[in-house]
Amino acid sequence: MPEGRFVDNGNDTITDNLTGLTWLKKDSRQMIGKWIHLEKAEVWVQELNSLKFGGFDDWRIPELKDIKTIFDRNFINRARGNDEIFIPQIFEPGGADNTWTNTINGDRAMLYNLIKGRSSWINRLGEGPFAVRLVRGNLHE
């Protein structure tokens, strides 16, 4: 990992200087204390945007390509159940081992597993154990 790639902004956000993306330091499970399905995640995004969380009002559910930028087997963090998840340690430990993405097909949505580094189609109204890690900005490709 390049020196200074991930920066803790001191406002519960993390900036990835390599990709240009800014992430929430905690996922939805850590912030609201419960698992959420995708539609609830969409409402939560609107709530955080209306509050200008971290000083911003453009938070969004990540695209699959976004979440793949913080998954790396060289990163080791701990999920809620103490499983290893492969995201940088700068993120708050104890989060979910997955995150929703904004990819939808009918009543299903893409969930990305932070242990296996794989995506799968899940009922978008499934309560979990599912969470989302919000992002803002545009990926520098």
Accessible surface in RSA format (square Angstrom, percent):
REM  Atomic radii and reference values for relative SASA: ProtOr
REM  Chains: A
REM  Algorithm: Lee & Richards
REM  Probe-radius: 1.40
REM  Slices: 20
REM RES _ NUM      All-atoms   Total-Side   Main-Chain    Non-polar    All polar
REM                ABS   REL    ABS   REL    ABS   REL    ABS   REL    ABS   REL
RES MET A   1   149.20  77.3  69.70  46.1  79.50 189.3  77.42  65.8  71.78  95.1
RES PRO A   2    79.37  57.8  64.62  58.9  14.75  53.6  77.11  63.7   2.26  14.0
RES GLU A   3   180.16 103.4 146.30 110.7  33.86  80.6  69.36 134.2 110.80  90.5
RES GLY A   4    41.87  51.6   0.00   N/A  41.87  51.6  30.44  83.5  11.43  25.6
RES ARG A   5    26.84  11.3  21.21  10.8   5.63  13.4   4.99   6.8  21.85  13.2
RES PHE A   6    18.46   9.2   3.69   2.3  14.77  38.4   3.69   2.2  14.77  42.3
RES VAL A   7    61.42  40.4  58.85  53.3   2.57   6.2  61.42  53.4   0.00   0.0
RES ASP A   8    58.03  40.6  37.01  36.8  21.02  49.7  20.31  47.8  37.71  37.6
RES ASN A   9    64.15  44.2  31.89  30.8  32.26  77.7  19.02  45.8  45.13  43.6
RES GLY A  10    72.19  89.0   0.00   N/A  72.19  89.0  37.02 101.6  35.17  78.8
RES ASN A  11    56.80  39.2  43.22  41.8  13.58  32.7  34.93  84.1  21.87  21.1
RES ASP A  12    65.60  45.9  60.69  60.4   4.91  11.6   3.99   9.4  61.60  61.4
RES THR A  13     0.31   0.2   0.31   0.3   0.00   0.0   0.00   0.0   0.31   0.5
RES ILE A  14     0.00   0.0   0.00   0.0   0.00   0.0   0.00   0.0   0.00   0.0
RES THR A  15    32.40  23.0  32.40  32.8   0.00   0.0  24.60  33.0   7.80  11.8
RES ASP A  16     0.00   0.0   0.00   0.0   0.00   0.0   0.00   0.0   0.00   0.0
RES ASN A  17    88.88  61.3  62.92  60.8  25.96  62.5  26.94  64.8  61.94  59.9
RES LEU A  18   107.50  59.9  89.54  64.1  17.96  45.2  94.48  66.3  13.03  35.1
RES THR A  19     8.34   5.9   8.34   8.5   0.00   0.0   8.34  11.2   0.00   0.0
RES GLY A  20    26.92  33.2   0.00   N/A  26.92  33.2  10.03  27.5  16.89  37.8
RES LEU A  21     0.00   0.0   0.00   0.0   0.00   0.0   0.00   0.0   0.00   0.0
RES THR A  22    10.02   7.1   9.98  10.1   0.04   0.1   1.25   1.7   8.77  13.3
RES TRP A  23     0.00   0.0   0.00   0.0   0.00   0.0   0.00   0.0   0.00   0.0
RES LEU A  24     0.36   0.2   0.36   0.3   0.00   0.0   0.36   0.3   0.00   0.0
RES LYS A  25    42.08  20.5  42.08  25.8   0.00   0.0   7.89   7.1  34.20  36.4
RES LYS A  26    65.83  32.1  65.32  40.1   0.51   1.2  12.58  11.3  53.25  56.7
RES ASP A  27     2.83   2.0   2.83   2.8   0.00   0.0   1.56   3.7   1.27   1.3
RES SER A  28     0.00   0.0   0.00   0.0   0.00   0.0   0.00   0.0   0.00   0.0
RES ARG A  29    34.47  14.5  32.52  16.6   1.95   4.6   1.40   1.9  33.07  20.0
RES GLN A  30    47.58  26.6  14.80  10.8  32.79  78.1  20.12  42.8  27.46  20.8
RES MET A  31    59.28  30.7  24.30  16.1  34.98  83.3  27.21  23.1  32.07  42.5
RES ILE A  32    65.89  37.5  36.80  27.4  29.09  70.1  44.71  32.2  21.18  57.5
RES GLY A  33    46.88  57.8   0.00   N/A  46.88  57.8  24.44  67.1  22.43  50.2
RES LYS A  34   114.99  56.1 112.78  69.2   2.21   5.3  64.13  57.7  50.86  54.2
RES TRP A  35    70.17  28.2  63.66  30.8   6.51  15.3  45.69  24.4  24.48  39.7
RES ILE A  36     2.17   1.2   2.17   1.6   0.00   0.0   2.17   1.6   0.00   0.0
RES HIS A  37    20.90  11.4  20.90  14.5   0.00   0.0   8.05   8.3  12.86  15.0
RES LEU A  38     0.52   0.3   0.52   0.4   0.00   0.0   0.52   0.4   0.00   0.0
RES GLU A  39    70.40  40.4  68.67  51.9   1.73   4.1  20.79  40.2  49.61  40.5
RES LYS A  40    84.96  41.4  81.31  49.9   3.66   8.7  52.94  47.6  32.03  34.1
RES ALA A  41     0.00   0.0   0.00   0.0   0.00   0.0   0.00   0.0   0.00   0.0
RES GLU A  42    67.10  38.5  64.16  48.5   2.94   7.0  26.71  51.7  40.38  33.0
RES VAL A  43    80.42  52.9  80.33  72.7   0.09   0.2  80.33  69.8   0.09   0.2
RES TRP A  44    14.12   5.7  13.44   6.5   0.67   1.6   8.96   4.8   5.15   8.4
RES VAL A  45    14.65   9.6  14.65  13.3   0.00   0.0  14.65  12.7   0.00   0.0
RES GLN A  46   123.63  69.1 117.11  85.6   6.53  15.5  40.42  86.0  83.22  63.1
RES GLU A  47    90.03  51.7  86.99  65.8   3.04   7.2  37.08  71.7  52.96  43.2
RES LEU A  48    11.01   6.1  11.01   7.9   0.00   0.0  11.01   7.7   0.00   0.0
RES ASN A  49    28.34  19.5  25.28  24.4   3.06   7.4  12.01  28.9  16.33  15.8
RES SER A  50    91.60  77.4  53.71  71.7  37.90  87.3  51.99 110.7  39.62  55.5
RES LEU A  51   132.61  73.9 106.58  76.2  26.03  65.4 110.90  77.9  21.70  58.4
RES LYS A  52   116.83  57.0 110.38  67.7   6.45  15.4  83.54  75.2  33.29  35.5
RES PHE A  53    43.65  21.8  38.69  24.0   4.95  12.9  43.65  26.5   0.00   0.0
RES GLY A  54    20.01  24.7   0.00   N/A  20.01  24.7   7.14  19.6  12.86  28.8
RES GLY A  55    60.74  74.9   0.00   N/A  60.74  74.9  32.04  87.9  28.70  64.3
RES PHE A  56    68.47  34.3  64.90  40.2   3.56   9.3  68.47  41.5   0.00   0.0
RES ASP A  57    78.52  55.0  62.33  62.0  16.19  38.3   8.25  19.4  70.27  70.1
RES ASP A  58    65.54  45.9  55.26  55.0  10.29  24.3  37.84  89.1  27.70  27.6
RES TRP A  59     5.67   2.3   0.00   0.0   5.67  13.3   0.00   0.0   5.67   9.2
RES ARG A  60    62.01  26.0  60.89  31.0   1.12   2.7  51.94  71.0  10.08   6.1
RES ILE A  61    14.71   8.4  10.50   7.8   4.21  10.1  10.50   7.6   4.21  11.4
RES PRO A  62     0.00   0.0   0.00   0.0   0.00   0.0   0.00   0.0   0.00   0.0
RES GLU A  63    63.26  36.3  63.26  47.9   0.00   0.0  10.29  19.9  52.97  43.2
RES LEU A  64    40.09  22.3  39.01  27.9   1.08   2.7  39.01  27.4   1.08   2.9
RES LYS A  65    93.74  45.7  86.98  53.4   6.77  16.1  51.67  46.5  42.08  44.8
RES ASP A  66     1.03   0.7   1.03   1.0   0.00   0.0   0.00   0.0   1.03   1.0
RES ILE A  67     0.00   0.0   0.00   0.0   0.00   0.0   0.00   0.0   0.00   0.0
RES LYS A  68   106.36  51.9  93.78  57.5  12.58  30.0  45.30  40.8  61.07  65.0
RES THR A  69    32.81  23.3  18.84  19.1  13.97  33.3  27.22  36.6   5.59   8.5
RES ILE A  70     0.00   0.0   0.00   0.0   0.00   0.0   0.00   0.0   0.00   0.0
RES PHE A  71    33.54  16.8  21.34  13.2  12.20  31.8  21.34  12.9  12.20  34.9
RES ASP A  72    50.22  35.2  45.21  45.0   5.01  11.9  10.54  24.8  39.69  39.6
RES ARG A  73   134.97  56.7 119.70  61.0  15.28  36.4  63.64  87.0  71.33  43.2
RES ASN A  74   133.27  91.9 103.08  99.6  30.19  72.7  27.18  65.4 106.09 102.5
RES PHE A  75    17.47   8.7  13.54   8.4   3.93  10.2  17.47  10.6   0.00   0.0
RES ILE A  76    74.28  42.3  70.39  52.4   3.89   9.4  70.39  50.7   3.89  10.6
RES ASN A  77     8.28   5.7   3.56   3.4   4.72  11.4   5.25  12.6   3.03   2.9
RES ARG A  78    98.65  41.4  98.21  50.1   0.44   1.0  31.61  43.2  67.04  40.6
RES ALA A  79     6.54   6.0   3.09   4.8   3.45   7.9   3.09   4.3   3.45   9.1
RES ARG A  80   132.64  55.7 106.22  54.1  26.42  62.9  22.18  30.3 110.47  66.9
RES GLY A  81    63.27  78.0   0.00   N/A  63.27  78.0  36.00  98.8  27.27  61.1
RES ASN A  82   100.81  69.5  94.41  91.2   6.40  15.4  28.42  68.4  72.39  70.0
RES ASP A  83    72.72  50.9  68.11  67.8   4.61  10.9   9.97  23.5  62.75  62.6
RES GLU A  84    64.89  37.3  59.10  44.7   5.80  13.8  15.94  30.8  48.95  40.0
RES ILE A  85     1.94   1.1   1.94   1.4   0.00   0.0   1.94   1.4   0.00   0.0
RES PHE A  86    25.27  12.6  25.27  15.7   0.00   0.0  25.27  15.3   0.00   0.0
RES ILE A  87     0.29   0.2   0.29   0.2   0.00   0.0   0.29   0.2   0.00   0.0
RES PRO A  88     2.92   2.1   1.92   1.7   1.01   3.7   2.92   2.4   0.00   0.0
RES GLN A  89   139.38  77.9 118.67  86.7  20.71  49.3  36.67  78.1 102.71  77.9
RES ILE A  90    50.13  28.5  34.81  25.9  15.31  36.9  43.77  31.5   6.35  17.2
RES PHE A  91     0.24   0.1   0.00   0.0   0.24   0.6   0.01   0.0   0.22   0.6
RES GLU A  92    61.31  35.2  58.50  44.3   2.81   6.7   5.20  10.1  56.11  45.8
RES PRO A  93    81.47  59.4  70.57  64.3  10.90  39.6  71.11  58.7  10.36  64.4
RES GLY A  94    27.43  33.8   0.00   N/A  27.43  33.8  20.49  56.2   6.94  15.5
RES GLY A  95     0.27   0.3   0.00   N/A   0.27   0.3   0.09   0.3   0.18   0.4
RES ALA A  96     1.60   1.5   0.28   0.4   1.32   3.0   1.34   1.9   0.27   0.7
RES ASP A  97    41.27  28.9  38.66  38.5   2.61   6.2   3.18   7.5  38.09  38.0
RES ASN A  98    10.74   7.4   9.04   8.7   1.70   4.1   1.80   4.3   8.94   8.6
RES THR A  99     1.14   0.8   1.14   1.2   0.00   0.0   1.14   1.5   0.00   0.0
RES TRP A 100     0.00   0.0   0.00   0.0   0.00   0.0   0.00   0.0   0.00   0.0
RES THR A 101     0.00   0.0   0.00   0.0   0.00   0.0   0.00   0.0   0.00   0.0
RES ASN A 102    69.43  47.9  53.59  51.8  15.84  38.1  17.77  42.8  51.67  49.9
RES THR A 103    49.50  35.2  44.00  44.6   5.51  13.1  37.19  50.0  12.31  18.6
RES ILE A 104    72.40  41.2  42.04  31.3  30.35  73.2  42.04  30.3  30.35  82.4
RES ASN A 105    99.98  68.9  91.42  88.3   8.56  20.6  13.13  31.6  86.85  83.9
RES GLY A 106    56.71  69.9   0.00   N/A  56.71  69.9  43.82 120.2  12.89  28.9
RES ASP A 107    93.81  65.7  88.65  88.2   5.16  12.2  36.34  85.5  57.47  57.3
RES ARG A 108   113.78  47.8 113.78  58.0   0.00   0.0  30.15  41.2  83.62  50.7
RES ALA A 109     0.00   0.0   0.00   0.0   0.00   0.0   0.00   0.0   0.00   0.0
RES MET A 110    20.62  10.7  20.62  13.6   0.00   0.0  19.73  16.8   0.89   1.2
RES LEU A 111    12.10   6.7  11.35   8.1   0.75   1.9  11.35   8.0   0.75   2.0
RES TYR A 112     5.33   2.5   5.33   3.0   0.00   0.0   0.25   0.2   5.08   6.3
RES ASN A 113    40.57  28.0  39.98  38.6   0.59   1.4  11.61  27.9  28.96  28.0
RES LEU A 114     1.94   1.1   1.94   1.4   0.00   0.0   1.94   1.4   0.00   0.0
RES ILE A 115    48.49  27.6  47.60  35.5   0.89   2.2  47.60  34.3   0.89   2.4
RES LYS A 116   110.65  54.0 102.32  62.8   8.33  19.8  49.61  44.7  61.03  65.0
RES GLY A 117    20.82  25.7   0.00   N/A  20.82  25.7   0.91   2.5  19.91  44.6
RES ARG A 118   152.04  63.8 148.02  75.5   4.02   9.6  61.44  84.0  90.60  54.9
RES SER A 119    43.93  37.1  19.70  26.3  24.23  55.8   0.21   0.4  43.72  61.2
RES SER A 120    55.33  46.8  49.97  66.7   5.36  12.4  40.61  86.5  14.72  20.6
RES TRP A 121    88.50  35.5  71.73  34.7  16.77  39.4  48.86  26.1  39.64  64.3
RES ILE A 122    45.64  26.0  42.39  31.6   3.25   7.8  45.64  32.9   0.00   0.0
RES ASN A 123    78.32  54.0  72.12  69.7   6.20  14.9  22.98  55.3  55.34  53.5
RES ARG A 124    63.97  26.9  63.97  32.6   0.00   0.0   0.72   1.0  63.26  38.3
RES LEU A 125    92.53  51.5  81.42  58.2  11.11  27.9  81.96  57.6  10.57  28.4
RES GLY A 126    19.39  23.9   0.00   N/A  19.39  23.9  19.39  53.2   0.00   0.0
RES GLU A 127    86.09  49.4  78.81  59.6   7.28  17.3  60.52 117.1  25.57  20.9
RES GLY A 128    35.94  44.3   0.00   N/A  35.94  44.3   3.01   8.3  32.93  73.7
RES PRO A 129    78.48  57.2  77.45  70.6   1.03   3.7  77.52  64.0   0.96   6.0
RES PHE A 130    28.91  14.5  28.91  17.9   0.00   0.0  28.91  17.5   0.00   0.0
RES ALA A 131     0.03   0.0   0.03   0.0   0.00   0.0   0.03   0.0   0.00   0.0
RES VAL A 132     0.09   0.1   0.00   0.0   0.09   0.2   0.09   0.1   0.00   0.0
RES ARG A 133     2.26   0.9   2.26   1.2   0.00   0.0   0.88   1.2   1.38   0.8
RES LEU A 134     0.00   0.0   0.00   0.0   0.00   0.0   0.00   0.0   0.00   0.0
RES VAL A 135     0.00   0.0   0.00   0.0   0.00   0.0   0.00   0.0   0.00   0.0
RES ARG A 136    45.57  19.1  45.45  23.2   0.12   0.3   0.00   0.0  45.57  27.6
RES GLY A 137    23.22  28.6   0.00   N/A  23.22  28.6  19.02  52.2   4.20   9.4
RES ASN A 138   124.35  85.8 117.10 113.2   7.25  17.5  30.98  74.6  93.37  90.2
RES LEU A 139    31.11  17.3  12.32   8.8  18.79  47.2  12.32   8.7  18.79  50.6
RES HIS A 140   123.41  67.4 104.85  72.9  18.56  47.5  74.93  77.2  48.48  56.4
RES GLU A 141   168.23  96.6  86.94  65.8  81.30 193.6  67.07 129.7 101.17  82.6
END  Absolute sums over single chains surface
CHAIN  1 A     7045.2       5521.9       1523.3       3489.6       3555.6
END  Absolute sums over all chains
TOTAL          7045.2       5521.9       1523.3       3489.6       3555.6
